[in-house]
């Protein structure tokens, strides 16, 4: 369940993909932990990593749609992209970040109508190029309506671009920067590409104190021709949001990689540290922390892996991925914070030391829920699906495990971003009714009360405008979806029942926590409070199950991985 780079063989991948993953692991293990940490502390631009990427055609192979390459191994395959995400997250989020931002920068290009730019981009990827996504601005963030980057038509043809973008990763060294703007005459949205080497491109500053470069850049009377235009009007708007749909997925996998590395370090430290005549892992509360951390991390990976299947199988008739995708971004990354908090409570002050991986984890894990839209923004999106999910299911064929070597064409033809409230889902009861385990049965009771809440005590107009109230309600909804995909993936992978039931131990506790939050809101009604109390449940206590998971899943990872020095 948890990546061990020194043991993982990637046997589920084709030969070329497997070679890429194993070579990347070798790159970091040969570089060594001390050099990775030294580069991080001294904020060294990772040119060695980018040279490795170029030499082995890694971004080119993984991020070029198959129709733009003659190489049969080249394709956009979300399953293997997520494998690579996990590796980079494991070794350093700085390396993951330049990959993630490249994916975002490529989105408007592959989704656009400019075939010449697509061919040029394929060639630039072959040459080892990285890319950037020029969307957000200093005063408006990612508020696209308020974008102040302007593209002004010239009388004799062509345009000039003027304005600045802020918080743009890779914009120091990108081969091309996909830039979102408005036509100054028509107010029409437009995407175009800019070249950071152009004299009218002003690289103002790195806005963060970090190894990666997160730029503020300005275009000053920058000349643009039709040859640089990617899309206009509604297509440009849709490209911005659909690109984020593709890029959001990566954040959850970055968190999974971080938590895996931190878990190895924490369990090995605690298992070999003797206090008051006992090893730290002999204390019952420490066993609880580690077991909870393991179960939360396993759930993160189960959910994100199953969401890959829906992402790859998406079509204009099946858009369920638009719920599961932001949950990988929002739920998986916030669960990552929970995992690190649990592990940090075990290793305590050691987590601050400069020569341990955990120092990286405590900083990096906080960033991921805040990228590509905050938790609040993604929750507001997720809530739009709640009514159809619970009360208006559709009929869909069962989605299989999707790790086949195919190009994910639909991701670049997603189409209009409207109509989210009309999207239907298959009946979640199919998954829940396929399993009868003590904690899952209790969780089903909680779901039943939540549905009663939504039918008989739904939020008033005032409560619907209270984001704090909706966030707690949305958390209950996301737990139901989270559990559904966890069960689906557990069945596919024949997960041991003890581990699955122990996962739902924390799911019941989390459900109870959010129900209590709604109960405690100033404006909650008597009926709402009554139903919230009915949602509060205690998991089944089963020490044999707990010890099985603790001993055979968590504790057994002691001394099984340490990065080469």
C-alpha positions in Angstrom: 0.0 0.0 0.0 2.9 2.4 0.8 5.5 3.1 -1.8 9.0 1.7 -1.0 11.2 3.0 -3.8 13.9 0.4 -3.2 11.5 -2.5 -3.5 8.9 -1.3 -6.0 9.3 -3.0 -9.4 6.3 -1.3 -11.2 5.4 -4.6 -12.8 1.9 -3.2 -13.7 3.6 -0.8 -16.2 5.0 -1.4 -19.7 8.7 -1.7 -20.1 9.4 2.0 -21.0 7.2 3.3 -18.2 8.8 1.0 -15.7 12.2 2.1 -16.9 11.3 5.8 -16.4 10.1 5.1 -12.8 13.1 3.1 -11.8 15.6 5.5 -13.4 14.0 8.4 -11.5 14.3 6.5 -8.2 17.9 5.7 -9.0 18.6 9.4 -9.8 17.4 10.5 -6.3 19.0 7.6 -4.5 22.3 8.2 -6.3 22.1 11.9 -5.5 21.6 11.0 -1.9 19.7 12.5 1.0 22.4 14.8 2.1 22.7 16.5 -1.3 18.9 16.8 -1.6 18.7 18.5 1.8 21.7 20.7 1.1 20.2 21.9 -2.2 16.9 22.6 -0.5 18.4 24.6 2.3 20.6 26.6 -0.1 17.6 27.0 -2.5 19.6 25.6 -5.5 17.8 25.5 -8.8 17.5 21.8 -9.6 19.3 21.9 -13.0 20.7 18.4 -12.3 17.2 17.0 -12.2 16.1 18.8 -15.3 19.2 17.6 -17.1 18.2 14.0 -16.1 14.7 14.6 -17.4 16.1 15.9 -20.7 18.6 13.1 -21.1 15.9 10.4 -20.5 13.1 12.2 -22.4 10.9 11.8 -19.3 8.5 14.8 -19.6 8.4 14.3 -23.3 7.4 10.6 -23.0 4.9 11.1 -20.2 3.3 14.5 -21.2 3.0 14.4 -25.0 -0.3 13.1 -26.4 0.4 10.2 -28.7 -0.7 12.0 -31.9 2.1 14.5 -31.5 4.9 11.9 -31.4 6.1 9.0 -33.5 7.4 7.2 -30.4 5.0 4.4 -29.5 5.8 4.8 -25.8 4.7 8.5 -25.8 1.2 9.3 -24.5 -0.7 11.1 -21.9 -1.6 8.3 -19.5 -3.0 9.5 -16.1 -2.2 6.2 -14.4 1.5 6.3 -15.0 1.5 10.1 -14.5 0.3 9.5 -11.0 3.0 6.9 -10.4 5.5 9.6 -11.3 3.7 12.1 -9.1 4.1 9.8 -6.1 7.8 9.3 -6.7 8.6 13.0 -7.0 6.4 13.7 -3.9 8.3 11.1 -2.0 11.7 12.5 -2.7 11.0 16.3 -2.7 8.0 18.4 -3.5 10.3 20.9 -5.2 10.9 18.4 -8.0 7.3 17.5 -8.1 6.3 21.2 -8.3 8.2 21.8 -11.6 6.6 18.7 -13.1 3.1 19.8 -11.8 3.5 23.3 -13.2 4.6 21.9 -16.5 1.4 19.9 -16.7 -0.6 23.0 -16.1 1.3 25.0 -18.7 0.7 22.3 -21.2 -3.0 22.1 -20.6 -4.1 25.2 -22.6 -1.7 24.2 -25.4 -3.0 20.6 -25.8 -6.6 21.8 -25.4 -6.2 24.7 -27.8 -6.7 25.0 -31.6 -3.2 25.9 -32.6 -1.7 22.9 -34.3 1.6 24.6 -35.0 2.1 25.5 -31.3 1.3 21.9 -30.4 4.0 20.6 -32.8 6.4 23.2 -31.4 5.6 22.1 -27.9 6.2 18.5 -28.7 9.7 19.4 -30.0 10.4 21.6 -27.0 9.5 18.7 -24.6 11.9 16.5 -26.6 14.6 19.1 -25.9 13.9 18.9 -22.2 11.7 22.0 -21.9 9.5 22.8 -18.9 6.3 24.9 -19.1 4.4 27.5 -17.1 0.7 28.4 -16.5 0.2 32.2 -16.5 -3.2 32.5 -14.9 -3.2 34.2 -11.5 -2.5 37.8 -10.7 -1.2 39.7 -7.7 -4.4 41.6 -6.9 -7.0 39.1 -8.0 -5.5 35.7 -7.5 -7.2 33.2 -9.8 -10.3 35.4 -10.2 -10.5 35.1 -14.0 -13.3 37.6 -14.3 -10.9 40.3 -13.0 -7.9 39.5 -15.1 -6.0 42.6 -16.0 -3.5 41.1 -18.5 -4.6 42.8 -21.8 -4.1 41.8 -25.4 -4.6 44.8 -27.7 -5.2 44.4 -31.4 -3.0 46.5 -33.7 -4.3 48.4 -36.8 -2.0 46.6 -39.2 -2.6 43.1 -37.7 -1.2 41.3 -34.7 -1.4 42.4 -31.0 0.6 43.6 -28.1 0.3 42.1 -24.6 0.6 44.2 -21.4 0.2 43.3 -17.8 1.6 41.0 -15.1 1.1 37.6 -13.7 1.9 36.5 -10.1 2.7 33.2 -8.4 3.7 31.5 -11.7 5.9 28.4 -11.2 8.6 27.7 -13.8 8.2 31.2 -15.3 12.0 31.7 -15.0 13.0 28.9 -17.3 9.9 27.8 -19.1 10.2 27.0 -22.8 6.7 28.6 -23.2 4.3 30.3 -20.7 0.6 29.8 -21.4 -0.9 33.1 -20.5 -4.5 34.0 -19.8 -5.7 37.5 -20.8 -8.6 39.6 -22.1 -8.8 41.4 -25.5 -8.7 45.0 -24.5 -11.2 46.0 -27.3 -13.8 43.2 -27.0 -13.2 42.0 -23.4 -13.0 38.5 -24.9 -10.9 35.9 -23.1 -7.8 34.6 -24.8 -4.9 32.2 -24.2 -1.6 32.8 -25.8 2.0 31.6 -25.3 4.9 33.9 -24.3 8.6 33.2 -24.5 10.5 34.1 -21.3 13.6 34.8 -23.4 11.9 37.7 -25.3 13.2 41.2 -24.4 9.7 42.4 -23.6 9.2 39.6 -21.0 10.3 41.0 -17.6 11.0 38.4 -14.9 10.3 40.6 -11.9 11.1 38.3 -8.9 10.8 35.0 -7.2 7.9 35.6 -4.8 8.7 32.8 -2.5 11.8 31.9 -0.4 12.1 28.4 -1.8 14.2 26.1 -4.0 11.6 26.3 -6.8 11.0 29.5 -8.7 7.5 31.0 -8.4 7.6 34.1 -10.5 6.1 37.5 -10.9 6.5 38.4 -14.6 5.3 41.3 -16.7 4.7 41.6 -20.4 5.5 45.1 -21.7 4.3 45.9 -25.2 5.0 42.2 -25.9 4.3 41.4 -29.6 1.8 38.6 -30.3 0.7 37.3 -33.6 -2.1 34.7 -34.5 0.7 32.1 -34.4 0.9 32.4 -30.6 -2.9 32.4 -29.9 -4.1 29.1 -28.4 -7.8 29.8 -27.9 -10.3 32.7 -27.6 -13.7 33.4 -26.0 -15.5 30.6 -24.2 -12.9 28.0 -25.4 -10.2 30.0 -23.6 -12.3 30.2 -20.4 -13.0 26.4 -20.6 -9.3 25.7 -21.2 -8.4 27.5 -17.9 -10.8 25.5 -15.8 -10.3 22.2 -17.6 -6.5 22.5 -17.3 -7.0 22.9 -13.5 -9.2 19.7 -13.6 -6.2 17.8 -15.1 -3.7 19.5 -12.8 -5.7 19.2 -9.5 -5.2 15.4 -9.6 -1.5 15.7 -9.0 -1.7 17.4 -5.6 -3.2 14.4 -3.9 -0.5 12.2 -5.2 2.2 14.6 -4.1 0.7 14.3 -0.6 0.7 10.5 -0.8 4.4 10.5 -1.6 5.3 12.9 1.2 3.4 10.9 3.8 4.9 7.6 2.7 8.5 9.0 3.2 7.6 10.6 6.5 6.0 7.3 7.7 9.1 5.3 7.1 11.2 7.8 9.0 8.8 8.1 11.9 8.2 4.4 12.4 11.9 3.6 12.3 12.8 6.4 14.7 10.1 5.4 17.2 10.7 1.7 17.0 14.3 2.0 17.9 14.0 4.7 20.6 13.9 3.5 24.2 12.3 5.7 26.9 11.7 4.8 30.5 12.7 1.3 29.8 10.3 0.8 26.9 10.5 1.3 23.2 8.3 4.2 22.1 6.2 1.8 20.0 5.3 -0.2 23.1 3.1 2.6 24.3 -0.6 2.0 23.4 -1.3 5.6 22.4 1.7 5.5 20.0 0.3 2.4 18.4 -3.0 4.2 17.9 -1.2 7.2 16.3 0.7 5.0 13.9 -2.3 2.7 13.1 -4.5 5.8 12.4 -1.7 7.3 10.2 -1.3 4.1 8.3 -5.1 3.7 7.7 -5.5 7.3 6.6 -2.6 7.0 4.2 -3.9 3.7 2.8 -7.3 5.4 2.3 -5.7 8.3 0.5 -4.1 5.9 -1.9 -7.1 3.7 -2.4 -9.4 6.7 -3.1 -6.9 8.4 -5.4 -6.1 5.2 -7.3 -9.8 4.5 -7.9 -10.4 8.1 -9.0 -7.8 7.5 -11.7 -10.1 4.9 -13.2 -12.9 7.4 -13.5 -10.6 10.1 -14.8 -9.3 7.8 -17.6 -12.8 6.5 -18.4 -14.5 9.9 -18.6 -16.5 11.1 -21.6 -19.1 13.7 -22.4 -21.7 11.2 -21.2 -19.8 10.2 -18.0 -18.5 13.3 -16.1 -18.3 11.7 -12.6 -14.6 12.5 -12.5 -15.6 16.2 -11.9 -16.6 15.2 -8.3 -13.8 12.7 -7.7 -11.1 14.9 -9.1 -11.4 17.9 -6.7 -11.7 15.4 -3.9 -8.3 14.0 -4.8 -7.1 17.6 -4.5 -9.1 18.6 -1.4 -9.8 15.5 0.6 -6.6 13.6 0.0 -4.3 16.6 0.6 -6.1 17.5 3.9 -5.9 13.9 5.0 -2.2 14.2 4.3 -2.0 16.9 6.9 -3.8 14.6 9.3 -1.2 11.9 8.7 1.8 14.2 9.2 0.1 15.6 12.4 -0.2 12.1 13.8 3.4 11.2 13.0 4.6 14.5 14.3 2.9 13.8 17.7 5.1 10.7 17.8 8.5 12.1 16.8 7.8 15.5 18.4 10.8 17.9 18.5 12.8 15.7 16.1 10.5 16.8 13.3 12.1 20.3 13.5 15.7 19.0 12.9 17.4 20.2 9.8 18.9 16.8 8.9 15.7 14.7 8.8 13.2 14.3 6.0 10.4 15.2 8.4 11.5 18.9 8.2 10.5 18.8 4.5 7.2 17.1 5.2 6.0 19.5 7.8 6.5 22.4 5.4 5.4 20.8 2.2 2.3 19.0 3.3 0.7 22.4 4.2 1.1 23.8 0.7 -0.8 21.2 -1.2 -4.3 21.9 0.0 -3.7 25.6 -0.8 -2.7 25.1 -4.5 -5.1 25.0 -7.5 -7.9 26.5 -5.4 -8.3 26.5 -1.6 -10.2 23.8 0.3 -13.1 26.3 0.5 -13.2 26.8 -3.3 -13.1 23.0 -4.0 -15.7 22.3 -1.3 -18.0 24.9 -2.9 -17.6 23.0 -6.2 -18.1 19.6 -4.6 -21.4 20.6 -2.9 -23.0 21.2 -6.3 -23.0 17.5 -6.9 -24.7 16.5 -3.6 -28.3 16.5 -4.6 -27.9 14.2 -7.6 -25.4 12.0 -5.8 -27.9 11.2 -3.0 -31.3 11.4 -4.6 -31.0 11.1 -8.4 -28.6 8.3 -9.4 -28.0 7.3 -13.0 -27.1 4.0 -14.6 -23.5 3.5 -15.7 -21.4 0.5 -16.7 -18.9 -0.6 -14.0 -15.6 1.1 -14.5 -12.7 -1.3 -14.4 -9.2 -0.8 -13.1 -7.5 1.4 -15.7 -3.7 0.9 -15.8 -3.7 0.0 -19.5 -1.2 1.9 -21.7 -3.7 4.2 -23.5 -3.8 7.9 -24.4 -6.3 9.8 -22.3 -7.8 11.8 -25.2 -10.9 13.1 -23.5 -8.9 15.2 -21.0 -8.1 17.6 -23.8 -11.6 17.7 -25.3 -13.6 18.1 -22.0 -15.8 20.8 -23.5 -17.9 23.4 -21.7 -17.4 23.7 -17.9 -21.1 24.4 -17.2 -23.9 22.2 -15.9 -22.2 20.6 -13.0 -25.4 20.3 -11.0 -26.9 18.1 -13.8 -24.1 15.5 -13.6 -25.4 12.1 -12.3 -23.6 9.3 -10.4 -24.2 5.6 -10.0 -25.9 4.6 -6.8 -23.4 4.7 -4.0 -25.3 1.9 -2.2 -24.0 -0.6 -4.7 -20.5 -0.3 -3.2 -21.6 0.0 0.4 -24.0 -3.0 0.1 -21.2 -5.2 -1.3 -19.5 -5.3 2.1 -20.8 -6.3 5.5 -18.2 -5.4 8.1 -18.9 -4.0 11.6 -17.6 -0.5 11.1 -18.9 -0.2 7.5 -22.3 -1.1 8.8 -22.2 1.7 11.4 -21.0 4.1 8.7 -24.1 3.1 6.6 -26.3 4.1 9.6 -24.6 7.5 9.7 -25.2 7.9 5.9 -28.9 7.1 6.4 -29.3 9.8 9.0 -27.4 12.3 6.8 -29.9 11.6 4.0 -32.8 12.1 6.5 -31.1 15.4 7.4 -31.0 16.6 3.8 -34.6 15.6 3.2 -36.2 16.9 6.4 -33.9 19.5 7.9 -32.0 20.9 4.9 -30.2 24.2 5.3 -32.3 27.4 5.3 -31.6 30.2 2.9 -29.5 31.9 5.6 -27.6 28.7 6.3 -27.0 28.1 2.6 -25.2 31.5 2.5 -23.1 30.6 5.5 -19.9 29.0 4.1 -18.8 27.7 7.5 -22.1 25.8 7.9 -21.8 24.4 4.3 -18.2 23.3 4.8 -19.2 21.0 7.7 -22.1 19.6 5.7 -19.8 19.2 2.7 -17.3 17.3 4.8 -20.0 14.8 5.7 -20.9 14.4 2.0 -17.3 14.0 1.0 -16.8 11.2 3.6 -19.6 9.2 1.9 -18.0 9.6 -1.5 -14.6 8.9 0.0 -15.8 5.7 1.5 -17.5 4.6 -1.7 -14.4 4.7 -3.8 -12.3 3.2 -1.0 -14.6 0.2 -1.0 -14.6 -0.1 -4.8 -10.8 -0.1 -4.8 -10.6 -2.5 -1.9 -12.7 -5.0 -3.8 -10.6 -4.7 -6.9 -7.3 -5.2 -5.0 -8.7 -7.9 -2.6 -7.8 -5.8 0.4 -7.8 -7.6 3.7 -11.1 -7.1 5.6 -9.3 -6.1 8.8 -7.6 -3.2 7.1 -10.7 -2.0 5.4 -12.7 -2.1 8.6 -10.0 -0.3 10.5 -10.1 2.4 7.9 -13.8 2.9 8.6 -12.9 3.2 12.3 -11.5 6.7 11.6 -14.2 7.4 9.0 -16.9 6.9 11.7 -15.0 9.2 14.1 -14.5 11.9 11.4 -18.2 11.7 10.5 -19.1 12.2 14.2 -16.8 15.1 14.4 -18.4 17.0 11.6 -21.9 16.2 12.8 -20.9 17.7 16.2 -19.7 20.8 14.4 -23.1 21.3 12.7 -24.8 20.6 16.1 -22.7 23.3 17.7 -23.3 26.0 15.0 -25.1 29.1 16.3 -27.9 28.9 13.8 -28.5 25.1 13.8 -32.2 24.3 14.4 -33.7 21.8 16.9 -34.4 19.3 14.2 -30.9 19.6 12.8 -29.4 19.2 16.2 -31.5 16.1 16.9 -30.3 14.5 13.7 -26.7 15.4 14.3 -26.8 13.6 17.6 -28.1 10.5 15.8 -25.1 10.7 13.4 -22.6 10.6 16.3 -21.4 7.0 16.6 -18.6 5.0 18.1 -16.6 2.5 16.1 -16.6 -1.1 17.0 -13.8 -2.0 19.4 -11.9 -5.0 18.2 -8.4 -5.3 19.6 -7.6 -8.4 17.5 -8.3 -6.4 14.3 -6.4 -3.4 15.6 -3.4 -5.4 16.5 -3.4 -7.1 13.2 -3.3 -3.8 11.4 -0.7 -2.3 13.8 1.6 -5.3 13.8 1.3 -6.5 10.2 0.9 -3.2 8.3 2.3 -0.3 10.3 5.0 -1.7 12.7 6.4 -4.1 10.2 7.6 -1.1 8.1 10.3 -0.4 10.8 13.8 -0.2 9.1 12.4 -1.2 5.7 13.4 2.1 4.0 16.0 4.8 4.4 17.2 7.0 1.6 20.8 6.6 0.6 23.0 9.1 2.3 
